Amino acid sequence: MMEILVFTLNAIVIYFLADWIVNFIETRKGEVLKQRQVVFFVVFLSLALLSFNILRSVLTTAF
């Protein structure tokens, strides 16, 4: 049960972080990205793979 809560909170944080990163890129570029959804997906997927891998290894050793 604890793992589900941790992974869910992680996914929520990843979503907002990915949105912030895409907004930051757009602000630096000075315009809205043409393929914003694709950029968001790539950023979100990268963060998800990295963080869920880290969490899995941490939770495996902790429990």
CHARMM-style PDB file with segment names, atoms N, HN, CA, C and O in Angstrom:
ATOM      1  N   MET     1       0.826  -1.195   0.000  1.00  0.00      PROA
ATOM      2  CA  MET     1       0.000   0.000   0.000  1.00  0.00      PROA
ATOM      3  C   MET     1       0.869   1.258   0.000  1.00  0.00      PROA
ATOM      4  O   MET     1       0.548   2.240  -0.668  1.00  0.00      PROA
ATOM      5  N   MET     2       1.953   1.222   0.739  1.00  0.00      PROA
ATOM      6  HN  MET     2       2.214   0.424   1.282  1.00  0.00      PROA
ATOM      7  CA  MET     2       2.851   2.366   0.821  1.00  0.00      PROA
ATOM      8  C   MET     2       3.477   2.675  -0.537  1.00  0.00      PROA
ATOM      9  O   MET     2       3.650   3.838  -0.904  1.00  0.00      PROA
ATOM     10  N   GLU     3       3.815   1.619  -1.278  1.00  0.00      PROA
ATOM     11  HN  GLU     3       3.675   0.675  -0.980  1.00  0.00      PROA
ATOM     12  CA  GLU     3       4.423   1.810  -2.592  1.00  0.00      PROA
ATOM     13  C   GLU     3       3.472   2.518  -3.550  1.00  0.00      PROA
ATOM     14  O   GLU     3       3.892   3.376  -4.326  1.00  0.00      PROA
ATOM     15  N   ILE     4       2.202   2.162  -3.496  1.00  0.00      PROA
ATOM     16  HN  ILE     4       1.861   1.464  -2.865  1.00  0.00      PROA
ATOM     17  CA  ILE     4       1.212   2.784  -4.370  1.00  0.00      PROA
ATOM     18  C   ILE     4       1.118   4.275  -4.085  1.00  0.00      PROA
ATOM     19  O   ILE     4       1.055   5.083  -5.011  1.00  0.00      PROA
ATOM     20  N   LEU     5       1.109   4.634  -2.835  1.00  0.00      PROA
ATOM     21  HN  LEU     5       1.160   3.977  -2.082  1.00  0.00      PROA
ATOM     22  CA  LEU     5       1.041   6.045  -2.444  1.00  0.00      PROA
ATOM     23  C   LEU     5       2.282   6.805  -2.915  1.00  0.00      PROA
ATOM     24  O   LEU     5       2.169   7.907  -3.452  1.00  0.00      PROA
ATOM     25  N   VAL     6       3.453   6.224  -2.716  1.00  0.00      PROA
ATOM     26  HN  VAL     6       3.545   5.329  -2.280  1.00  0.00      PROA
ATOM     27  CA  VAL     6       4.704   6.871  -3.119  1.00  0.00      PROA
ATOM     28  C   VAL     6       4.762   7.038  -4.633  1.00  0.00      PROA
ATOM     29  O   VAL     6       5.128   8.109  -5.118  1.00  0.00      PROA
ATOM     30  N   PHE     7       4.412   6.008  -5.382  1.00  0.00      PROA
ATOM     31  HN  PHE     7       4.115   5.138  -4.988  1.00  0.00      PROA
ATOM     32  CA  PHE     7       4.447   6.086  -6.834  1.00  0.00      PROA
ATOM     33  C   PHE     7       3.416   7.084  -7.364  1.00  0.00      PROA
ATOM     34  O   PHE     7       3.688   7.786  -8.338  1.00  0.00      PROA
ATOM     35  N   THR     8       2.240   7.159  -6.739  1.00  0.00      PROA
ATOM     36  HN  THR     8       2.019   6.589  -5.948  1.00  0.00      PROA
ATOM     37  CA  THR     8       1.217   8.114  -7.149  1.00  0.00      PROA
ATOM     38  C   THR     8       1.672   9.545  -6.900  1.00  0.00      PROA
ATOM     39  O   THR     8       1.525  10.402  -7.771  1.00  0.00      PROA
ATOM     40  N   LEU     9       2.217   9.808  -5.733  1.00  0.00      PROA
ATOM     41  HN  LEU     9       2.336   9.112  -5.025  1.00  0.00      PROA
ATOM     42  CA  LEU     9       2.737  11.147  -5.436  1.00  0.00      PROA
ATOM     43  C   LEU     9       3.883  11.502  -6.366  1.00  0.00      PROA
ATOM     44  O   LEU     9       4.002  12.651  -6.790  1.00  0.00      PROA
ATOM     45  N   ASN    10       4.711  10.547  -6.682  1.00  0.00      PROA
ATOM     46  HN  ASN    10       4.614   9.614  -6.337  1.00  0.00      PROA
ATOM     47  CA  ASN    10       5.810  10.761  -7.621  1.00  0.00      PROA
ATOM     48  C   ASN    10       5.278  11.150  -9.001  1.00  0.00      PROA
ATOM     49  O   ASN    10       5.810  12.060  -9.636  1.00  0.00      PROA
ATOM     50  N   ALA    11       4.246  10.475  -9.460  1.00  0.00      PROA
ATOM     51  HN  ALA    11       3.814   9.735  -8.944  1.00  0.00      PROA
ATOM     52  CA  ALA    11       3.664  10.782 -10.768  1.00  0.00      PROA
ATOM     53  C   ALA    11       3.082  12.193 -10.795  1.00  0.00      PROA
ATOM     54  O   ALA    11       3.199  12.891 -11.803  1.00  0.00      PROA
ATOM     55  N   ILE    12       2.462  12.615  -9.710  1.00  0.00      PROA
ATOM     56  HN  ILE    12       2.367  12.048  -8.892  1.00  0.00      PROA
ATOM     57  CA  ILE    12       1.910  13.967  -9.634  1.00  0.00      PROA
ATOM     58  C   ILE    12       3.027  14.997  -9.693  1.00  0.00      PROA
ATOM     59  O   ILE    12       2.921  15.991 -10.413  1.00  0.00      PROA
ATOM     60  N   VAL    13       4.087  14.767  -8.946  1.00  0.00      PROA
ATOM     61  HN  VAL    13       4.173  13.960  -8.361  1.00  0.00      PROA
ATOM     62  CA  VAL    13       5.226  15.685  -8.959  1.00  0.00      PROA
ATOM     63  C   VAL    13       5.865  15.736 -10.343  1.00  0.00      PROA
ATOM     64  O   VAL    13       6.221  16.811 -10.825  1.00  0.00      PROA
ATOM     65  N   ILE    14       6.009  14.582 -10.979  1.00  0.00      PROA
ATOM     66  HN  ILE    14       5.720  13.709 -10.587  1.00  0.00      PROA
ATOM     67  CA  ILE    14       6.586  14.529 -12.327  1.00  0.00      PROA
ATOM     68  C   ILE    14       5.743  15.335 -13.304  1.00  0.00      PROA
ATOM     69  O   ILE    14       6.289  16.050 -14.145  1.00  0.00      PROA
ATOM     70  N   TYR    15       4.430  15.234 -13.207  1.00  0.00      PROA
ATOM     71  HN  TYR    15       3.986  14.653 -12.524  1.00  0.00      PROA
ATOM     72  CA  TYR    15       3.542  15.967 -14.115  1.00  0.00      PROA
ATOM     73  C   TYR    15       3.785  17.472 -13.997  1.00  0.00      PROA
ATOM     74  O   TYR    15       3.984  18.152 -15.003  1.00  0.00      PROA
ATOM     75  N   PHE    16       3.768  17.984 -12.774  1.00  0.00      PROA
ATOM     76  HN  PHE    16       3.606  17.431 -11.957  1.00  0.00      PROA
ATOM     77  CA  PHE    16       3.956  19.424 -12.581  1.00  0.00      PROA
ATOM     78  C   PHE    16       5.373  19.860 -12.941  1.00  0.00      PROA
ATOM     79  O   PHE    16       5.562  20.953 -13.477  1.00  0.00      PROA
ATOM     80  N   LEU    17       6.354  19.039 -12.661  1.00  0.00      PROA
ATOM     81  HN  LEU    17       6.200  18.152 -12.226  1.00  0.00      PROA
ATOM     82  CA  LEU    17       7.730  19.367 -13.022  1.00  0.00      PROA
ATOM     83  C   LEU    17       7.914  19.398 -14.537  1.00  0.00      PROA
ATOM     84  O   LEU    17       8.584  20.287 -15.063  1.00  0.00      PROA
ATOM     85  N   ALA    18       7.329  18.442 -15.232  1.00  0.00      PROA
ATOM     86  HN  ALA    18       6.785  17.720 -14.805  1.00  0.00      PROA
ATOM     87  CA  ALA    18       7.416  18.424 -16.695  1.00  0.00      PROA
ATOM     88  C   ALA    18       6.726  19.647 -17.287  1.00  0.00      PROA
ATOM     89  O   ALA    18       7.227  20.236 -18.245  1.00  0.00      PROA
ATOM     90  N   ASP    19       5.591  20.031 -16.733  1.00  0.00      PROA
ATOM     91  HN  ASP    19       5.184  19.552 -15.955  1.00  0.00      PROA
ATOM     92  CA  ASP    19       4.896  21.224 -17.204  1.00  0.00      PROA
ATOM     93  C   ASP    19       5.747  22.467 -16.976  1.00  0.00      PROA
ATOM     94  O   ASP    19       5.825  23.340 -17.842  1.00  0.00      PROA
ATOM     95  N   TRP    20       6.380  22.546 -15.817  1.00  0.00      PROA
ATOM     96  HN  TRP    20       6.317  21.837 -15.115  1.00  0.00      PROA
ATOM     97  CA  TRP    20       7.241  23.687 -15.515  1.00  0.00      PROA
ATOM     98  C   TRP    20       8.435  23.744 -16.484  1.00  0.00      PROA
ATOM     99  O   TRP    20       8.808  24.822 -16.947  1.00  0.00      PROA
ATOM    100  N   ILE    21       9.019  22.602 -16.781  1.00  0.00      PROA
ATOM    101  HN  ILE    21       8.716  21.727 -16.404  1.00  0.00      PROA
ATOM    102  CA  ILE    21      10.164  22.562 -17.698  1.00  0.00      PROA
ATOM    103  C   ILE    21       9.747  23.013 -19.097  1.00  0.00      PROA
ATOM    104  O   ILE    21      10.466  23.780 -19.737  1.00  0.00      PROA
ATOM    105  N   VAL    22       8.597  22.547 -19.575  1.00  0.00      PROA
ATOM    106  HN  VAL    22       8.013  21.924 -19.055  1.00  0.00      PROA
ATOM    107  CA  VAL    22       8.126  22.951 -20.902  1.00  0.00      PROA
ATOM    108  C   VAL    22       7.825  24.451 -20.920  1.00  0.00      PROA
ATOM    109  O   VAL    22       8.168  25.136 -21.884  1.00  0.00      PROA
ATOM    110  N   ASN    23       7.190  24.965 -19.872  1.00  0.00      PROA
ATOM    111  HN  ASN    23       6.911  24.409 -19.089  1.00  0.00      PROA
ATOM    112  CA  ASN    23       6.934  26.406 -19.791  1.00  0.00      PROA
ATOM    113  C   ASN    23       8.237  27.194 -19.759  1.00  0.00      PROA
ATOM    114  O   ASN    23       8.332  28.259 -20.368  1.00  0.00      PROA
ATOM    115  N   PHE    24       9.234  26.685 -19.059  1.00  0.00      PROA
ATOM    116  HN  PHE    24       9.158  25.819 -18.564  1.00  0.00      PROA
ATOM    117  CA  PHE    24      10.538  27.344 -18.997  1.00  0.00      PROA
ATOM    118  C   PHE    24      11.183  27.393 -20.381  1.00  0.00      PROA
ATOM    119  O   PHE    24      11.735  28.418 -20.779  1.00  0.00      PROA
ATOM    120  N   ILE    25      11.109  26.286 -21.104  1.00  0.00      PROA
ATOM    121  HN  ILE    25      10.660  25.453 -20.781  1.00  0.00      PROA
ATOM    122  CA  ILE    25      11.668  26.237 -22.465  1.00  0.00      PROA
ATOM    123  C   ILE    25      10.957  27.259 -23.353  1.00  0.00      PROA
ATOM    124  O   ILE    25      11.596  27.980 -24.119  1.00  0.00      PROA
ATOM    125  N   GLU    26       9.640  27.313 -23.241  1.00  0.00      PROA
ATOM    126  HN  GLU    26       9.121  26.728 -22.618  1.00  0.00      PROA
ATOM    127  CA  GLU    26       8.884  28.263 -24.048  1.00  0.00      PROA
ATOM    128  C   GLU    26       9.221  29.707 -23.688  1.00  0.00      PROA
ATOM    129  O   GLU    26       9.308  30.563 -24.568  1.00  0.00      PROA
ATOM    130  N   THR    27       9.409  29.975 -22.417  1.00  0.00      PROA
ATOM    131  HN  THR    27       9.339  29.280 -21.702  1.00  0.00      PROA
ATOM    132  CA  THR    27       9.770  31.327 -21.987  1.00  0.00      PROA
ATOM    133  C   THR    27      11.136  31.711 -22.527  1.00  0.00      PROA
ATOM    134  O   THR    27      11.317  32.829 -23.009  1.00  0.00      PROA
ATOM    135  N   ARG    28      12.091  30.809 -22.454  1.00  0.00      PROA
ATOM    136  HN  ARG    28      11.943  29.900 -22.063  1.00  0.00      PROA
ATOM    137  CA  ARG    28      13.435  31.083 -22.974  1.00  0.00      PROA
ATOM    138  C   ARG    28      13.424  31.275 -24.485  1.00  0.00      PROA
ATOM    139  O   ARG    28      14.156  32.106 -25.023  1.00  0.00      PROA
ATOM    140  N   LYS    29      12.586  30.498 -25.159  1.00  0.00      PROA
ATOM    141  HN  LYS    29      11.992  29.823 -24.722  1.00  0.00      PROA
ATOM    142  CA  LYS    29      12.506  30.593 -26.614  1.00  0.00      PROA
ATOM    143  C   LYS    29      11.708  31.822 -27.047  1.00  0.00      PROA
ATOM    144  O   LYS    29      11.951  32.371 -28.121  1.00  0.00      PROA
ATOM    145  N   GLY    30      10.763  32.254 -26.222  1.00  0.00      PROA
ATOM    146  HN  GLY    30      10.566  31.808 -25.349  1.00  0.00      PROA
ATOM    147  CA  GLY    30       9.968  33.431 -26.517  1.00  0.00      PROA
ATOM    148  C   GLY    30       8.721  33.163 -27.331  1.00  0.00      PROA
ATOM    149  O   GLY    30       8.057  34.098 -27.779  1.00  0.00      PROA
ATOM    150  N   GLU    31       8.398  31.902 -27.527  1.00  0.00      PROA
ATOM    151  HN  GLU    31       8.937  31.142 -27.163  1.00  0.00      PROA
ATOM    152  CA  GLU    31       7.191  31.536 -28.270  1.00  0.00      PROA
ATOM    153  C   GLU    31       6.730  30.153 -27.842  1.00  0.00      PROA
ATOM    154  O   GLU    31       7.475  29.378 -27.244  1.00  0.00      PROA
ATOM    155  N   VAL    32       5.472  29.873 -28.171  1.00  0.00      PROA
ATOM    156  HN  VAL    32       4.866  30.503 -28.658  1.00  0.00      PROA
ATOM    157  CA  VAL    32       4.912  28.554 -27.865  1.00  0.00      PROA
ATOM    158  C   VAL    32       5.529  27.529 -28.812  1.00  0.00      PROA
ATOM    159  O   VAL    32       5.663  27.780 -30.010  1.00  0.00      PROA
ATOM    160  N   LEU    33       5.898  26.384 -28.273  1.00  0.00      PROA
ATOM    161  HN  LEU    33       5.789  26.180 -27.300  1.00  0.00      PROA
ATOM    162  CA  LEU    33       6.488  25.327 -29.083  1.00  0.00      PROA
ATOM    163  C   LEU    33       5.445  24.761 -30.048  1.00  0.00      PROA
ATOM    164  O   LEU    33       4.281  24.592 -29.685  1.00  0.00      PROA
ATOM    165  N   LYS    34       5.865  24.475 -31.260  1.00  0.00      PROA
ATOM    166  HN  LYS    34       6.810  24.612 -31.555  1.00  0.00      PROA
ATOM    167  CA  LYS    34       4.941  23.949 -32.274  1.00  0.00      PROA
ATOM    168  C   LYS    34       4.422  22.569 -31.890  1.00  0.00      PROA
ATOM    169  O   LYS    34       3.241  22.277 -32.078  1.00  0.00      PROA
ATOM    170  N   GLN    35       5.275  21.739 -31.364  1.00  0.00      PROA
ATOM    171  HN  GLN    35       6.234  21.977 -31.211  1.00  0.00      PROA
ATOM    172  CA  GLN    35       4.900  20.382 -30.961  1.00  0.00      PROA
ATOM    173  C   GLN    35       4.976  20.268 -29.435  1.00  0.00      PROA
ATOM    174  O   GLN    35       5.700  19.426 -28.903  1.00  0.00      PROA
ATOM    175  N   ARG    36       4.228  21.115 -28.744  1.00  0.00      PROA
ATOM    176  HN  ARG    36       3.639  21.798 -29.176  1.00  0.00      PROA
ATOM    177  CA  ARG    36       4.295  21.181 -27.280  1.00  0.00      PROA
ATOM    178  C   ARG    36       3.980  19.833 -26.637  1.00  0.00      PROA
ATOM    179  O   ARG    36       4.635  19.437 -25.673  1.00  0.00      PROA
ATOM    180  N   GLN    37       2.991  19.134 -27.160  1.00  0.00      PROA
ATOM    181  HN  GLN    37       2.459  19.455 -27.943  1.00  0.00      PROA
ATOM    182  CA  GLN    37       2.595  17.853 -26.581  1.00  0.00      PROA
ATOM    183  C   GLN    37       3.711  16.818 -26.689  1.00  0.00      PROA
ATOM    184  O   GLN    37       3.912  16.016 -25.777  1.00  0.00      PROA
ATOM    185  N   VAL    38       4.424  16.841 -27.794  1.00  0.00      PROA
ATOM    186  HN  VAL    38       4.260  17.493 -28.535  1.00  0.00      PROA
ATOM    187  CA  VAL    38       5.520  15.887 -27.984  1.00  0.00      PROA
ATOM    188  C   VAL    38       6.661  16.203 -27.022  1.00  0.00      PROA
ATOM    189  O   VAL    38       7.225  15.299 -26.406  1.00  0.00      PROA
ATOM    190  N   VAL    39       6.998  17.479 -26.894  1.00  0.00      PROA
ATOM    191  HN  VAL    39       6.540  18.214 -27.395  1.00  0.00      PROA
ATOM    192  CA  VAL    39       8.054  17.888 -25.971  1.00  0.00      PROA
ATOM    193  C   VAL    39       7.659  17.516 -24.544  1.00  0.00      PROA
ATOM    194  O   VAL    39       8.474  16.985 -23.790  1.00  0.00      PROA
ATOM    195  N   PHE    40       6.408  17.795 -24.175  1.00  0.00      PROA
ATOM    196  HN  PHE    40       5.746  18.226 -24.788  1.00  0.00      PROA
ATOM    197  CA  PHE    40       5.930  17.445 -22.838  1.00  0.00      PROA
ATOM    198  C   PHE    40       6.037  15.939 -22.611  1.00  0.00      PROA
ATOM    199  O   PHE    40       6.481  15.497 -21.551  1.00  0.00      PROA
ATOM    200  N   PHE    41       5.631  15.155 -23.604  1.00  0.00      PROA
ATOM    201  HN  PHE    41       5.270  15.514 -24.465  1.00  0.00      PROA
ATOM    202  CA  PHE    41       5.685  13.695 -23.477  1.00  0.00      PROA
ATOM    203  C   PHE    41       7.115  13.213 -23.273  1.00  0.00      PROA
ATOM    204  O   PHE    41       7.370  12.361 -22.421  1.00  0.00      PROA
ATOM    205  N   VAL    42       8.047  13.752 -24.049  1.00  0.00      PROA
ATOM    206  HN  VAL    42       7.840  14.443 -24.741  1.00  0.00      PROA
ATOM    207  CA  VAL    42       9.455  13.334 -23.934  1.00  0.00      PROA
ATOM    208  C   VAL    42      10.008  13.693 -22.555  1.00  0.00      PROA
ATOM    209  O   VAL    42      10.685  12.883 -21.922  1.00  0.00      PROA
ATOM    210  N   VAL    43       9.717  14.909 -22.094  1.00  0.00      PROA
ATOM    211  HN  VAL    43       9.166  15.567 -22.608  1.00  0.00      PROA
ATOM    212  CA  VAL    43      10.194  15.332 -20.774  1.00  0.00      PROA
ATOM    213  C   VAL    43       9.552  14.474 -19.693  1.00  0.00      PROA
ATOM    214  O   VAL    43      10.238  13.993 -18.791  1.00  0.00      PROA
ATOM    215  N   PHE    44       8.239  14.278 -19.780  1.00  0.00      PROA
ATOM    216  HN  PHE    44       7.682  14.669 -20.513  1.00  0.00      PROA
ATOM    217  CA  PHE    44       7.518  13.480 -18.791  1.00  0.00      PROA
ATOM    218  C   PHE    44       8.021  12.044 -18.760  1.00  0.00      PROA
ATOM    219  O   PHE    44       8.251  11.488 -17.687  1.00  0.00      PROA
ATOM    220  N   LEU    45       8.194  11.444 -19.931  1.00  0.00      PROA
ATOM    221  HN  LEU    45       8.008  11.896 -20.803  1.00  0.00      PROA
ATOM    222  CA  LEU    45       8.672  10.065 -20.000  1.00  0.00      PROA
ATOM    223  C   LEU    45      10.074   9.932 -19.419  1.00  0.00      PROA
ATOM    224  O   LEU    45      10.357   8.985 -18.685  1.00  0.00      PROA
ATOM    225  N   SER    46      10.943  10.870 -19.741  1.00  0.00      PROA
ATOM    226  HN  SER    46      10.713  11.640 -20.336  1.00  0.00      PROA
ATOM    227  CA  SER    46      12.311  10.829 -19.211  1.00  0.00      PROA
ATOM    228  C   SER    46      12.319  10.922 -17.686  1.00  0.00      PROA
ATOM    229  O   SER    46      13.001  10.151 -17.010  1.00  0.00      PROA
ATOM    230  N   LEU    47      11.556  11.870 -17.158  1.00  0.00      PROA
ATOM    231  HN  LEU    47      11.002  12.496 -17.707  1.00  0.00      PROA
ATOM    232  CA  LEU    47      11.473  12.017 -15.700  1.00  0.00      PROA
ATOM    233  C   LEU    47      10.851  10.788 -15.051  1.00  0.00      PROA
ATOM    234  O   LEU    47      11.293  10.352 -13.988  1.00  0.00      PROA
ATOM    235  N   ALA    48       9.833  10.233 -15.685  1.00  0.00      PROA
ATOM    236  HN  ALA    48       9.474  10.587 -16.548  1.00  0.00      PROA
ATOM    237  CA  ALA    48       9.161   9.058 -15.120  1.00  0.00      PROA
ATOM    238  C   ALA    48      10.097   7.855 -15.074  1.00  0.00      PROA
ATOM    239  O   ALA    48      10.200   7.188 -14.044  1.00  0.00      PROA
ATOM    240  N   LEU    49      10.774   7.578 -16.173  1.00  0.00      PROA
ATOM    241  HN  LEU    49      10.690   8.121 -17.009  1.00  0.00      PROA
ATOM    242  CA  LEU    49      11.684   6.435 -16.191  1.00  0.00      PROA
ATOM    243  C   LEU    49      12.788   6.578 -15.161  1.00  0.00      PROA
ATOM    244  O   LEU    49      13.121   5.624 -14.457  1.00  0.00      PROA
ATOM    245  N   LEU    50      13.352   7.768 -15.076  1.00  0.00      PROA
ATOM    246  HN  LEU    50      13.081   8.543 -15.648  1.00  0.00      PROA
ATOM    247  CA  LEU    50      14.429   8.011 -14.123  1.00  0.00      PROA
ATOM    248  C   LEU    50      13.945   7.889 -12.682  1.00  0.00      PROA
ATOM    249  O   LEU    50      14.537   7.164 -11.882  1.00  0.00      PROA
ATOM    250  N   SER    51      12.875   8.594 -12.357  1.00  0.00      PROA
ATOM    251  HN  SER    51      12.394   9.182 -13.006  1.00  0.00      PROA
ATOM    252  CA  SER    51      12.428   8.624 -10.962  1.00  0.00      PROA
ATOM    253  C   SER    51      11.831   7.292 -10.506  1.00  0.00      PROA
ATOM    254  O   SER    51      12.065   6.869  -9.374  1.00  0.00      PROA
ATOM    255  N   PHE    52      11.065   6.628 -11.372  1.00  0.00      PROA
ATOM    256  HN  PHE    52      10.875   6.972 -12.291  1.00  0.00      PROA
ATOM    257  CA  PHE    52      10.499   5.344 -10.967  1.00  0.00      PROA
ATOM    258  C   PHE    52      11.593   4.287 -10.803  1.00  0.00      PROA
ATOM    259  O   PHE    52      11.481   3.413  -9.943  1.00  0.00      PROA
ATOM    260  N   ASN    53      12.625   4.357 -11.600  1.00  0.00      PROA
ATOM    261  HN  ASN    53      12.716   5.067 -12.298  1.00  0.00      PROA
ATOM    262  CA  ASN    53      13.759   3.449 -11.425  1.00  0.00      PROA
ATOM    263  C   ASN    53      14.450   3.689 -10.087  1.00  0.00      PROA
ATOM    264  O   ASN    53      14.772   2.745  -9.366  1.00  0.00      PROA
ATOM    265  N   ILE    54      14.672   4.947  -9.768  1.00  0.00      PROA
ATOM    266  HN  ILE    54      14.410   5.713 -10.354  1.00  0.00      PROA
ATOM    267  CA  ILE    54      15.302   5.292  -8.489  1.00  0.00      PROA
ATOM    268  C   ILE    54      14.411   4.857  -7.332  1.00  0.00      PROA
ATOM    269  O   ILE    54      14.889   4.255  -6.370  1.00  0.00      PROA
ATOM    270  N   LEU    55      13.119   5.160  -7.423  1.00  0.00      PROA
ATOM    271  HN  LEU    55      12.731   5.649  -8.204  1.00  0.00      PROA
ATOM    272  CA  LEU    55      12.198   4.771  -6.358  1.00  0.00      PROA
ATOM    273  C   LEU    55      12.124   3.259  -6.187  1.00  0.00      PROA
ATOM    274  O   LEU    55      12.082   2.756  -5.064  1.00  0.00      PROA
ATOM    275  N   ARG    56      12.110   2.546  -7.291  1.00  0.00      PROA
ATOM    276  HN  ARG    56      12.144   2.954  -8.203  1.00  0.00      PROA
ATOM    277  CA  ARG    56      12.043   1.088  -7.201  1.00  0.00      PROA
ATOM    278  C   ARG    56      13.259   0.536  -6.458  1.00  0.00      PROA
ATOM    279  O   ARG    56      13.126  -0.351  -5.615  1.00  0.00      PROA
ATOM    280  N   SER    57      14.431   1.057  -6.769  1.00  0.00      PROA
ATOM    281  HN  SER    57      14.539   1.778  -7.454  1.00  0.00      PROA
ATOM    282  CA  SER    57      15.627   0.557  -6.083  1.00  0.00      PROA
ATOM    283  C   SER    57      15.663   0.974  -4.624  1.00  0.00      PROA
ATOM    284  O   SER    57      16.117   0.208  -3.774  1.00  0.00      PROA
ATOM    285  N   VAL    58      15.195   2.168  -4.322  1.00  0.00      PROA
ATOM    286  HN  VAL    58      14.826   2.791  -5.012  1.00  0.00      PROA
ATOM    287  CA  VAL    58      15.174   2.632  -2.931  1.00  0.00      PROA
ATOM    288  C   VAL    58      14.141   1.832  -2.129  1.00  0.00      PROA
ATOM    289  O   VAL    58      14.425   1.381  -1.020  1.00  0.00      PROA
ATOM    290  N   LEU    59      12.954   1.660  -2.691  1.00  0.00      PROA
ATOM    291  HN  LEU    59      12.723   2.027  -3.592  1.00  0.00      PROA
ATOM    292  CA  LEU    59      11.917   0.925  -1.974  1.00  0.00      PROA
ATOM    293  C   LEU    59      12.235  -0.549  -1.836  1.00  0.00      PROA
ATOM    294  O   LEU    59      11.839  -1.176  -0.853  1.00  0.00      PROA
ATOM    295  N   THR    60      12.944  -1.117  -2.804  1.00  0.00      PROA
ATOM    296  HN  THR    60      13.266  -0.609  -3.603  1.00  0.00      PROA
ATOM    297  CA  THR    60      13.324  -2.521  -2.713  1.00  0.00      PROA
ATOM    298  C   THR    60      14.306  -2.752  -1.569  1.00  0.00      PROA
ATOM    299  O   THR    60      14.206  -3.746  -0.849  1.00  0.00      PROA
ATOM    300  N   THR    61      15.245  -1.840  -1.407  1.00  0.00      PROA
ATOM    301  HN  THR    61      15.326  -1.033  -1.992  1.00  0.00      PROA
ATOM    302  CA  THR    61      16.226  -1.996  -0.329  1.00  0.00      PROA
ATOM    303  C   THR    61      15.653  -1.604   1.020  1.00  0.00      PROA
ATOM    304  O   THR    61      16.123  -2.083   2.052  1.00  0.00      PROA
ATOM    305  N   ALA    62      14.632  -0.728   1.031  1.00  0.00      PROA
ATOM    306  HN  ALA    62      14.250  -0.339   0.192  1.00  0.00      PROA
ATOM    307  CA  ALA    62      14.068  -0.257   2.303  1.00  0.00      PROA
ATOM    308  C   ALA    62      13.111  -1.268   2.911  1.00  0.00      PROA
ATOM    309  O   ALA    62      12.985  -1.346   4.133  1.00  0.00      PROA
ATOM    310  N   PHE    63      12.436  -2.042   2.071  1.00  0.00      PROA
ATOM    311  HN  PHE    63      12.539  -1.979   1.078  1.00  0.00      PROA
ATOM    312  CA  PHE    63      11.413  -2.961   2.610  1.00  0.00      PROA
ATOM    313  C   PHE    63      11.821  -4.366   2.432  1.00  0.00      PROA
ATOM    314  OT1 PHE    63      11.089  -5.276   2.823  1.00  0.00      PROA
TER     315      PHE     63
END
